[in-house]
Amino acid sequence: MTTQTLDRPAPTVTPARRPAAPEQPAPAMRPGKPRARRALWWAACLICGGLVGLVLAVVGTLRGRTPSQLRRGAVAAGAAVQLASAGFFAVAGSEGGGSLWETTRVVVNAPVSGVALLYGAGKGGEVHLGDNGTTAVVLDDGVVRAGTMFGTVFLTDQRMESDSPRTRHLAEHEARHADQWAAFSLAGGPAAFPALYALDEAFFPGAFNHFERQAGLDDGGYDTPSDCPSVAGRLTLASLGLVTGASLVARRRLRRPSPAPTGREDFSRSAS
C-alpha cells in the first residue's frame, strides 16, 4: 500500500513591523544669520577698500559669487588691524571738537593715524596736538624730507613752535595732505592715497608732485620751479601711455582667432 505524500508549502514568517519614528524637520536657518554675515563682509570690504570695495562686494553678492576663504581671511585680518589701530588713535592721539569735515577726516584716517602715532611713540617722539585737527610728532630721526603726513599724524624732525608763522603755514600744508588722505581712503581704502602719491612722485618728483602743489608749495617749504609742471615728467608719462596703448592693441590682435577654412580652395584644387 503506498502512501501519497502531499507537498505543503512552507509557512512564511512575516517580520513584525516596528513603528516608524516620526521624521524630525530639518532645523530652519535663521534669516538674520546670513544677513549678519553679509553685513559684516560688506563692512570689512568698506574698511579695507573704501566705497570701491563696498560696491564690488555688493555686486558680487547680488551675482551670487562667494568669496574664497583666503580672500575672506585677508579682508577680515585687514579690517581687524585697522580697527585696532583706530582704537589706539582714538584713545591716545585724537582730540574732540572741530568742524564736521575735521571730525570725518579724523575718523576716516584713524587706522593710518594710529600706526603713525604708534611708530612715533615707540621712537620717543614729542606729541603736539594742532588746532586744525592734526597731530605732530617730533622725532630725532627716521623721517623723510622735513616730515611726512600719515593720515592726520605728521612725523617730522622740525621743532613745532605754536607761535611761529612757519609752523602755522606748515600745519595748513599738512592739513591739506590729511584731506587728501581722507578723500582717497574713503574712495579706495587706506592704500589708495600712498599708491597714487608714489606714482605721481615717480614722474613728477618733489615740487612737481601734483599733490604737493595742491597742498601749497610755499606753505610746505618748496621752491616753486620755473617749469612747473615738469615738461620732462609730462613727456615721460605720455610716452608710457603710448607704449601701454600699443601693447594692448598688439595683444588684442595676437589673441584674435584666425578665420576658419571654408574648404573652397581644396575643392577647386581637387576639381582641376
C-alpha positions in Angstrom: 0.0 0.0 0.0 1.5 3.3 -1.0 1.1 6.4 0.9 0.7 9.5 -1.2 2.7 12.5 0.2 1.3 15.9 -0.2 3.7 18.8 -0.8 2.7 21.6 1.5 4.2 25.0 1.2 6.4 26.1 4.0 4.8 28.7 6.2 6.0 32.3 5.6 7.0 34.3 8.6 6.2 37.9 8.3 8.6 40.1 10.3 6.9 42.4 12.8 7.0 46.0 11.6 8.3 48.5 14.0 6.5 51.7 14.2 8.3 54.3 12.1 9.9 57.1 14.1 8.4 60.5 13.3 10.5 62.5 10.9 12.1 65.4 12.5 12.1 68.5 10.4 15.5 70.0 9.5 16.5 72.9 11.6 15.4 76.0 9.8 18.1 78.6 9.1 17.6 81.8 10.8 17.1 84.6 8.3 19.1 87.0 10.4 22.3 84.9 10.4 23.2 85.2 6.6 22.2 88.8 6.7 24.5 89.5 9.6 27.4 87.7 7.8 26.7 89.7 4.6 26.6 93.0 6.5 29.9 92.1 8.3 31.5 91.2 4.9 30.4 94.4 3.4 31.6 96.4 6.4 35.0 94.7 6.2 35.3 95.5 2.4 34.4 99.1 3.1 37.1 99.4 5.7 39.8 97.8 3.5 38.7 99.1 0.1 36.6 102.2 0.7 33.5 102.8 -1.4 35.0 100.9 -4.3 35.5 97.8 -2.2 31.9 98.1 -0.9 30.5 98.4 -4.4 32.5 95.3 -5.6 31.3 93.3 -2.6 27.7 94.2 -3.1 27.8 93.5 -6.8 29.5 90.1 -6.1 26.9 89.2 -3.5 24.0 90.1 -5.8 25.5 88.0 -8.6 25.8 85.0 -6.2 29.5 85.0 -6.1 31.1 83.5 -2.9 34.5 84.9 -1.9 37.2 82.4 -1.4 38.3 81.5 2.1 41.7 83.2 1.5 40.1 86.4 0.5 37.7 86.4 3.4 40.6 85.8 5.8 42.7 88.6 4.3 39.9 91.1 4.4 38.9 90.2 7.9 42.5 90.4 9.1 43.0 93.8 7.4 39.8 95.1 8.9 40.7 93.9 12.4 44.1 95.5 12.3 42.7 98.8 11.1 40.0 98.8 13.8 42.7 98.1 16.5 44.9 100.9 15.1 41.9 103.3 15.0 41.0 102.4 18.6 44.6 103.1 19.7 44.5 106.5 18.0 41.1 107.3 19.5 42.5 106.7 22.9 45.9 108.2 22.6 46.0 110.7 19.9 42.6 112.2 19.0 41.0 115.4 20.3 37.3 116.2 20.2 35.8 119.2 18.6 36.3 120.7 15.2 34.1 121.0 12.2 32.1 118.2 10.6 34.8 117.6 8.0 37.6 117.6 10.5 35.7 115.0 12.6 35.1 112.9 9.4 38.7 113.3 8.4 39.9 112.1 11.8 37.5 109.1 11.7 38.4 108.0 8.2 42.2 108.5 8.7 42.2 106.8 12.2 43.7 103.5 11.1 46.6 105.1 9.4 47.0 107.7 12.1 47.1 105.1 14.8 50.0 103.3 13.1 51.9 106.5 12.7 51.3 107.6 16.2 52.4 104.2 17.5 55.6 104.4 15.5 56.3 107.9 16.8 55.6 106.9 20.4 57.8 103.9 20.0 60.7 106.2 19.0 60.1 108.5 21.9 58.7 111.4 19.9 57.2 114.5 21.3 53.4 114.8 20.5 51.8 118.1 19.7 48.0 118.4 19.1 47.2 121.0 16.4 44.3 123.4 16.3 43.2 122.1 12.8 42.6 118.5 13.9 46.1 117.2 13.1 48.8 115.8 15.4 52.5 116.4 15.0 55.1 114.0 16.4 58.6 115.5 16.6 61.4 112.8 16.1 65.1 113.0 16.1 65.4 110.8 13.1 63.5 108.3 10.9 61.6 110.9 8.8 61.7 111.7 5.1 62.5 115.2 4.0 61.3 117.7 6.6 58.4 115.3 7.6 55.6 113.1 6.2 51.9 113.1 6.8 50.3 109.8 7.6 46.5 110.2 8.0 46.3 113.1 10.4 49.6 112.5 12.1 52.7 114.5 10.9 56.0 112.8 11.6 58.7 115.5 11.5 62.2 116.4 12.8 61.3 120.1 12.8 60.5 122.0 16.0 56.9 122.9 16.1 56.6 126.3 17.8 52.9 127.2 18.0 53.5 131.0 17.6 55.8 130.7 14.6 54.4 131.7 11.2 56.5 129.0 9.6 54.8 126.4 11.8 51.3 127.7 11.0 51.9 127.6 7.3 53.4 124.1 7.6 50.4 123.0 9.6 48.0 124.2 6.9 50.0 122.4 4.3 49.9 119.1 6.2 46.2 119.6 6.9 45.6 119.6 3.2 47.5 116.4 2.9 45.3 115.0 5.6 42.3 116.0 3.4 43.8 114.1 0.6 44.4 111.0 2.8 40.7 111.1 3.9 39.2 111.6 0.4 41.2 108.8 -1.3 40.8 106.5 1.7 37.1 107.0 1.6 37.0 106.2 -2.1 39.5 103.4 -2.4 40.8 102.4 1.1 43.8 103.5 3.1 46.3 102.3 0.4 44.8 104.4 -2.3 46.5 107.7 -1.5 50.1 106.5 -0.9 49.9 104.4 -4.1 48.8 107.4 -6.1 51.3 109.7 -4.4 54.1 107.3 -5.2 53.0 107.0 -8.8 52.9 110.8 -9.2 56.2 111.2 -7.4 57.8 108.8 -9.9 57.0 111.1 -12.8 56.8 114.5 -11.0 59.2 114.4 -8.0 59.5 117.0 -5.3 57.9 120.3 -6.1 56.5 118.9 -9.4 54.2 116.5 -7.5 50.6 117.4 -8.1 49.6 116.5 -4.5 52.2 118.8 -3.1 51.1 121.6 -5.5 47.5 121.2 -4.4 48.6 121.4 -0.7 50.6 124.6 -1.4 54.3 124.7 -2.3 55.0 127.9 -0.4 53.3 126.6 2.8 55.2 123.3 2.5 58.6 125.0 2.2 59.1 124.1 -1.5 60.7 126.4 -4.1 58.3 126.8 -7.0 60.2 125.7 -10.2 60.0 127.8 -13.3 58.8 124.9 -15.5 56.1 123.6 -13.1 54.6 121.3 -14.0 57.6 119.4 -15.3 57.8 119.1 -19.1 60.0 116.0 -18.8 57.5 114.4 -16.5 54.6 115.0 -18.9 56.6 113.7 -21.8 57.6 110.6 -19.8 54.0 110.0 -18.8 52.8 110.5 -22.4 55.4 108.1 -23.7 54.4 105.5 -21.1 50.8 105.9 -22.1 51.6 105.4 -25.8 53.7 102.3 -25.1 50.9 100.8 -22.9 48.3 101.5 -25.6 50.4 100.0 -28.3 51.0 96.9 -26.1 47.3 96.4 -25.5 46.5 96.8 -29.2 49.2 94.3 -30.2 48.0 91.8 -27.6 44.4 92.1 -28.8 45.5 91.4 -32.4 47.5 88.4 -31.3 44.5 87.0 -29.4 42.1 87.4 -32.4 41.2 84.0 -33.8 42.2 83.2 -37.3 39.3 82.7 -39.8 38.2 79.0 -40.2 39.0 77.4 -43.6 36.0 77.3 -45.9 37.1 74.3 -48.0 36.6 76.1 -51.3 40.3 76.2 -52.1 40.7 72.4 -51.6 37.7 71.7 -53.7 39.0 73.8 -56.6 42.3 72.0 -56.4 40.8 68.5 -56.5 38.5 69.5 -59.4 41.4 70.6 -61.5 
